[in-house]
Amino acid sequence: MSKVIIIKNNKGGVGKSWITFQLGHGLQLISDKKVLIITSDNQNNILEYAGKEKVISDSGLEKWIKTGAGDLVRLRENLFFIPLKTSHLNLQSKVKLECLFEVFKEEYEYILIDSTPTIGIDKYFVELADEVIIPGFADKVTINSITSLLEQTEVRKIKSVLVNRWGNTSKENHYYKGLKEILEPCGILLPAPISHCSIIGKLIDEGKTIWESRSKKVRDIQDIFAKVIEAIV
């Protein structure tokens, strides 16, 4: 049975697209099944993270919703991506999106949504999702954002909160502890934070995922994502 997973935070700039790509590739490698990534972010940064040219036609997600067909970019073996052209995507019929996802579910084991809250159909994506992954920072804004999401989203859907770009400061440790106190009673996974390190920047420049690196420095990051993937599967 296929799963729809949305990577969502109401705050921008927390690394949603990068995290979505790492999760997508990890899920494909572990399951050995087909995985699809959909974005509601017209910057389409996932293409750059995957080392692909950022050329977007008019046949992205918009075309898929209208006609049931469109562009499909192969990122890795059995890992595919549907880009987005416009930042003003409005859905006239929610039914069209639901029908499209039913078609996708027949072909893909996992469907990941790189969510952008400013897009009009984001609320439909949340409704269609079986599970939610929330990326963020160890700061006051993230705690407030996550608290808000816990109030807006069915708690049972939230599988994990991922703290990104960790600098191990005293303030970050304080807010991380606060996150733990909020999430543990809800049974939501809070793995170790993803450290802010140069090796991630190097992998991005090379168009590689963490799973394509043999560096010892990346193993801790792989372990963090493996825990999240374990919670998903």
C-alpha positions in Angstrom: 0.0 0.0 0.0 1.5 3.3 -1.1 2.0 6.2 1.3 1.8 10.0 0.8 4.2 11.9 3.0 4.3 15.7 3.2 7.4 17.6 4.3 5.9 20.7 5.8 6.7 23.8 7.9 4.9 27.1 7.9 8.3 28.8 8.0 10.4 29.0 4.9 14.2 28.4 4.6 14.4 25.4 6.9 15.7 23.0 4.2 12.4 21.3 3.2 13.5 20.6 -0.4 16.9 19.2 0.6 15.4 17.0 3.3 12.6 15.8 0.9 15.2 14.7 -1.6 17.3 12.9 1.0 14.2 11.1 2.3 13.1 10.2 -1.2 16.4 8.7 -2.2 16.7 6.9 1.1 13.1 5.4 0.8 13.9 4.3 -2.7 17.1 2.5 -1.7 15.6 0.8 1.3 12.3 -0.2 -0.3 13.7 -0.9 -3.8 10.3 0.5 -5.1 9.4 3.5 -7.2 9.3 6.9 -5.4 7.8 10.1 -6.6 8.5 13.6 -5.4 6.0 16.4 -6.0 6.8 20.1 -5.2 4.6 23.1 -4.6 7.7 25.3 -4.7 8.3 26.8 -8.1 12.0 27.3 -7.3 12.4 23.5 -8.0 15.6 23.4 -5.9 15.4 19.6 -5.8 16.6 19.6 -9.4 19.8 21.4 -8.4 20.3 19.1 -5.4 20.0 16.1 -7.7 22.6 17.6 -10.1 20.0 18.2 -12.8 19.6 21.2 -15.1 16.9 23.6 -13.9 14.9 23.9 -17.1 11.2 24.0 -16.4 8.6 23.7 -19.2 4.9 24.4 -19.0 4.1 20.7 -18.5 4.8 20.4 -14.8 2.4 19.9 -11.9 -0.1 22.3 -13.4 -0.4 20.2 -16.6 -0.7 17.0 -14.6 -3.6 18.5 -12.6 -5.4 19.7 -15.8 -4.7 16.7 -18.1 -3.4 13.8 -16.0 0.0 13.9 -17.8 3.1 16.1 -17.9 6.8 16.3 -17.2 8.5 13.6 -15.1 12.1 14.0 -14.3 14.2 11.0 -13.4 16.4 12.0 -10.4 17.9 8.6 -9.6 16.9 5.0 -10.4 13.2 4.6 -9.6 13.2 8.1 -8.1 11.1 10.7 -10.0 10.2 14.3 -9.7 7.4 16.5 -11.0 8.4 20.2 -11.2 6.2 23.3 -10.8 6.2 26.3 -13.2 4.1 29.0 -11.5 4.0 30.3 -7.9 0.3 30.9 -8.2 -1.2 27.5 -8.6 -4.9 27.5 -7.9 -7.0 24.3 -8.0 -10.5 24.7 -9.3 -11.4 21.1 -8.5 -10.1 19.3 -5.5 -11.4 16.1 -7.1 -8.9 16.4 -9.9 -6.0 16.4 -7.5 -7.5 13.4 -5.5 -7.9 11.5 -8.8 -4.4 12.3 -9.8 -3.0 11.0 -6.5 -5.0 7.7 -6.9 -3.3 7.2 -10.3 0.1 7.9 -8.7 -0.5 5.5 -5.9 -0.9 2.7 -8.4 2.6 3.3 -9.7 4.6 4.6 -6.7 5.2 3.1 -3.3 6.0 6.5 -1.7 4.8 9.9 -2.8 6.7 12.8 -1.1 5.4 16.4 -1.2 7.8 19.3 -0.8 5.3 21.7 0.7 5.0 25.4 0.4 2.3 27.0 2.6 1.9 30.1 0.3 0.5 27.9 -2.5 -3.3 27.7 -2.6 -3.5 23.9 -2.9 -1.2 23.2 0.1 -4.2 22.6 2.4 -5.3 19.8 -0.1 -1.8 18.3 0.0 -2.0 18.1 3.8 -5.4 16.4 3.6 -4.1 13.9 1.1 -1.0 13.1 3.1 -0.9 10.0 5.3 2.1 11.2 7.2 3.8 14.6 8.0 7.5 15.3 8.5 8.3 18.7 10.0 11.8 20.2 9.4 12.9 23.2 11.4 15.6 24.8 13.6 16.1 24.7 17.3 14.8 28.2 17.9 11.7 30.0 19.2 10.2 30.6 15.7 10.3 26.8 15.0 8.8 25.9 18.3 5.9 28.3 17.7 5.5 27.0 14.1 5.5 23.3 15.3 3.0 24.1 18.1 0.8 25.7 15.5 1.1 22.7 13.2 0.2 20.4 16.0 -3.0 22.3 16.5 -3.8 22.4 12.8 -2.8 18.9 11.8 -4.0 15.5 13.0 -1.3 14.6 15.6 -1.4 10.9 14.5 -0.2 12.0 11.0 3.0 13.7 12.3 5.8 11.1 12.3 8.9 13.2 13.0 10.4 16.6 13.6 13.8 17.1 12.1 16.1 19.8 13.5 18.3 21.1 10.7 21.5 23.2 10.6 22.4 22.5 14.2 25.2 24.6 15.7 25.2 23.1 19.2 24.8 26.5 20.9 23.4 26.8 24.4 20.2 28.4 23.0 19.8 25.6 20.5 20.1 23.1 23.3 17.5 24.9 25.3 15.0 24.9 22.4 15.8 21.3 21.5 14.9 20.3 25.0 11.7 22.3 24.7 10.8 20.5 21.5 11.4 17.2 23.2 9.0 18.1 26.0 6.4 19.0 23.4 6.8 16.0 21.1 7.5 13.0 23.4 4.0 12.9 25.0 2.6 12.8 21.4 4.9 9.9 20.4 6.5 12.0 17.7 10.1 11.1 16.7 12.7 13.8 17.4 16.0 12.3 16.3 19.4 13.9 16.9 19.8 17.3 15.1 21.4 17.5 11.6 24.7 19.5 12.2 25.5 22.5 10.1 28.7 21.2 8.3 30.6 21.9 5.2 30.2 18.3 3.9 26.5 18.9 3.1 27.4 22.0 1.1 30.0 19.9 -0.8 27.4 17.2 -1.6 24.9 19.8 -2.8 27.6 21.3 -5.1 28.3 17.8 -6.5 24.6 17.0 -6.9 24.8 14.1 -4.6 22.7 12.8 -1.7 24.0 11.7 1.7 23.5 8.1 0.6 26.0 8.6 -2.2 28.8 9.6 0.1 31.3 7.3 1.9 32.6 10.0 4.2 32.7 9.2 7.9 31.3 12.7 8.6 28.1 11.8 6.7 27.4 8.6 8.6 25.8 10.4 11.5 23.5 12.3 9.1 22.6 9.0 7.4 21.7 7.5 10.8 19.4 10.4 11.5 17.6 10.0 8.2 17.5 6.2 8.7 15.6 6.7 11.9 13.0 8.9 10.2 12.7 6.4 7.3 12.2 3.6 9.8 9.3 5.5 11.3 7.8 6.0 7.9 8.1 2.4 6.7 
